[in-house]
């Protein structure tokens, strides 16, 4: 049983390094398309939106469900719901489609994001 635990720990460490390496490579290359959630801080501060809330907003704009967003971001479903609720409050909207429309109007997300 100890061998299996060590094996899974090794796989977990390897997977974590792979994720960090990809994120670091995307940051160094300056590619914000491959790394969702990276925008100038002053744009988010203006609307009081956190980086994680912005990342959720981008996933919503792509038409992802809360469950899919949670899996993509490696967070719980409740965390996604909290970020979504905070976004709705900050954008003064009631639904996901309204949030995407308002974010486009405010210039938070580009018109190239697929429509919901």
C-alpha angles and dihedrals in degrees: 000000000000091000091055091050092051090047093053091045089054092049090049093051091047092049092048092052091049091054093047092047092052092047092048092048091051091050093048093049091050092233109149091173092068092044112053117210099036111125133136109289094229091061092055094041090054089061095031092239119149123224091251093049088050091051089052089049091054091051090048089052088055089056097250121156122236089256092052091047091051091052093046094049095039093236134118124273089245090056091054090048090051093050090047092050091049090050092050090051095047093046092041094232136130104209141039093247091053090050091053093046092049092046089053091048091050092047094244093126128024125248088243091076109103113260120251 
